[in-house]
Amino acid sequence: MMNNEDRVLAIAPYSGGLGYAVIEWPLSFVAGGVKNVPVKHEDKIVMNLVRLLTHYRPTTIVLADGGDSQTRRAAQLKNLLCHIVRHEATAKVPVRTYSRNQVRDLLNLDPKATKHDIVMSVAMQLTELAPRFPSRRRCGHKEDYHMPMFEAVVLALAHLSK
């Protein structure tokens, strides 16, 4: 059970930067957005993260877990996690990671749910995000600009549901 002072900063990296969301308990959306910095520039991402930490003062940082996968994204997530954990600004803030399967389990979602299904089912809990709900991705189209922020929202809600 969360206490009234819990504030989660969730980070969802993607190839063009990172999505973030700050959510407090009881369920309240504080802030969220997308920072456009390529993931290969870990120093710039950590600098953006330090700014977010300084401004929002979270009690927990939540990240997607790359797991044991050998994908490029998994390697980038592990590398980013190492940079975040080693940085002095994050030394006093616990860092938690969740895989997509753990998120599905924590939020009682269908094991076959797509990323869009997960985002839409959870984001409906925060009505202030309705204007930014991502549209379903069509074949050959880019992912919606706000999707990384919604992925961060999902991570934060999964953490708060524990």
N, C-alpha and C positions, 0 to 999 in steps of 0.2 A: 504494500500500500504506500502510495506517495504522500509526502507531507505537503503543507501549503506553500512551502518555499522552494519547491522543485521547479527548476527552469532548465529545459533541455535545449541544447544547440545540436541539431542533427545536420550532418554533412553528407551530400550525395554527389561524389565526383563523377564527371563525364568527360569526354574527350576535349570539350571546349572550355572546361573550367569546373565549377562546382555549384550545386544547388544547396541552399541552406534554409533551415526553418528553426525558429525559436518558439517553443511551446511551453506554457506553464501549466501546472496542476493547481486547481481544477482546470479542466480542458479549456485553454484560452490561447488563441493564436496571437503571438506578439509581433513577429516579423518573419519575412521570408523573401527569397529572391534568388537570382542567378548571378554569379560572378563569372565573367568571361576571361579566364586565364587558362591557357593550355595546361593539362595535367602534368606534362613533362617538365614544367617549370615549378617544381615543388617549393622552391624558396618563395616565389610570388604567392603561391597558394597558402603557404604557412603565414606569410605576411598578412594576407586577407583574413585568415582565420584568427590571427592575433588581434586584428582590429575588431572582428566580431566578438571575440572573448572580452576584450576591454569594454566594448560598448554594452553588451547584453549580460555579462557576468553570469554565465550558466553554472548550474551545479553539476551537470553531466554533459559530456560530448558523446554523440552517437554517430557511428559510421556504418556503412555497408561493409560486410565481411566478404572478402574475395574467396574465402574458403581454400580448399586444396587444389582448386582448378589451376590449370597451366595456361590460362588465357592471358592476353596482354592486359586486360582490365584487372584481373586478379593481381597481377604483378604490380600494376600501378597503385591499386588500393593498399597492398602491403607496404609498398614504398612510402606512400603518403602517410599511412598509419605510423610508420617508424619515425618520420619527420615530425609528426604531431606529438607523439609521445615524448620524443627527445627535446622538444622545445621547452624552454623554461617557463613560458607563459601558461603552458598546459600542465605543468608539473603537479599543480594542486587540484586539478579538475579530473575526476575519473573519466576514462574513455571506455565506452562499451561498443561492441560490434555485433551485428546481427546479419545472418544470411537471409536470402529471400525465403527459404523454407522456414526458418525460425520466425520470420515476420508473419508468414501465412499461419503458422501454428498459434502464435501469440494473439493474432487477431481473428482466429477461428474462420479462416477463409478456405475456399476450395483449393486443394493441392494443385489443381490444373489452372488456377487463375493466372491470367496474363498480367503483365506489369500495369497495363491500362485498367484492367478489372480491379486490381488491388488498389490503385490510386483512387479510382472513382468510388469504390465502396467505403473507403476510409475517409476520403476528403469530404464526403457528404456530411460528416459530423461537424465540420467547420464551415458554416454557411457563409462566413465572410470571404471565403476563397472562391465562391461560386463564379464570379466574373472571370476568373483565371483558369477554370477547369479546362484541362487539355482535351482537344478533340481526338477521336480515335485515329491512329496513324493508318494511312492508306499505303498500299504497295507503291513503292517508288517515291514516296514523300518523306521529307525529314520529320524527325520527332518534334513535337510541339516544344516551343522555347521554354515553357514553364514546367515541363515534365521533371527536370532534376529537382526543382523546388518541391514538387508534389512527392517525389521519392523521399526527400528529406522529411516531409510531413509524416509520411507513412512510417519511417524509421522512428521518429519521435513518438508517435502514437503507440507503436509496438513497444517501445521502452516503457512508456508510461502505463501501459496495460499490464505490465508484469505484477 
